[in-house]
Amino acid sequence: MPKIFKLLILILFLSPFFFIRKSLAASINLDSPNLSILADINSEYEINVVLSINAADNTRYYLRGIFYKEGTNKYCGYTWNGQNWFNGPYSAAQGWENLPSVSVSSDSGKIKIKAKLDINDSDCQSQGIYGFKIQRYTQGGSAIIDDQNEQRLEVKVLYATPTSNPTTTRIPALTVVKSKTEEKIIKPTLTAAQIKSSIVETYPQVINQKRILSSSSVSLNDSSLASSSPVSASISSEKKYLAASVAGIIAKKSFNYAVLPLILGLGLIFSASVISFRQIKKSN
């Protein structure tokens, strides 16, 4: 009797754990995937999901489709929720409620899950063999991976290899340097008339002196000069020399300013000689 009593007590003590375990036990069956090879980054992987769980009717669960590289436990990928592609966050701010949901009826729930790779996730950015399975979230946000027949697929997506930005080669600005060459000075060609006019405007004293020499008021009779004393001959010679000098200045295309004082001096000497000659002539 005491042994039977002890056995009943043990059964009653363990029975709650047995029923709780049975009620929480769940499994997932994956069936009829649409692809076995993902050859494009935008390929959509669809599969039928059957959830078997001992739970009250209308209990809601949220299901996430996850990819993972074979031999790792790093999960990645998007899950379609009927309106957009969702990839988290899942545990914060009730993010799990953005996943597609299934309601339990008679300990079972069925749904079609659609998922695709996430090109921005480093865990999805390599080719090779991947696994696929379902992660279940409770209404309180607890994440569970139930027993299931995980799928195996091959990823052949050609990912763009990031390249470094091309180095910009700065080309120095072209500088145009003007060669320093001697500028050729072209002097204008002047006629004798233009030079004469220029001399008249610039040196009127010299021209007036020539006019005085050639005027009748100061002209001398060459015959009388020739018959006079040697002084007359000298004065006549100087007159011819001075006239020739003035004519030469006018005939030249350019005028040498350094000769001007000499010409003026000769003019003064000649004038003094003429005056002296007249005085000598009057005294005779």
Secondary structure as GFF3:
##gff-version 3
##sequence-region A 1 284
A	DSSP	alpha_helix	2	24	.	.	.	ID=ss1
A	DSSP	beta_strand	26	31	.	.	.	ID=ss2
A	DSSP	beta_strand	37	38	.	.	.	ID=ss3
A	DSSP	beta_strand	45	53	.	.	.	ID=ss4
A	DSSP	beta_strand	60	69	.	.	.	ID=ss5
A	DSSP	beta_strand	75	76	.	.	.	ID=ss6
A	DSSP	beta_strand	78	80	.	.	.	ID=ss7
A	DSSP	beta_strand	85	86	.	.	.	ID=ss8
A	DSSP	three_ten_helix	92	98	.	.	.	ID=ss9
A	DSSP	beta_strand	101	103	.	.	.	ID=ss10
A	DSSP	beta_strand	108	116	.	.	.	ID=ss11
A	DSSP	three_ten_helix	122	124	.	.	.	ID=ss12
A	DSSP	beta_strand	128	137	.	.	.	ID=ss13
A	DSSP	beta_strand	143	144	.	.	.	ID=ss14
A	DSSP	beta_strand	147	148	.	.	.	ID=ss15
A	DSSP	beta_strand	151	155	.	.	.	ID=ss16
A	DSSP	alpha_helix	192	202	.	.	.	ID=ss17
A	DSSP	alpha_helix	204	214	.	.	.	ID=ss18
A	DSSP	alpha_helix	222	227	.	.	.	ID=ss19
A	DSSP	alpha_helix	230	251	.	.	.	ID=ss20
A	DSSP	three_ten_helix	257	259	.	.	.	ID=ss21
A	DSSP	alpha_helix	260	283	.	.	.	ID=ss22
###
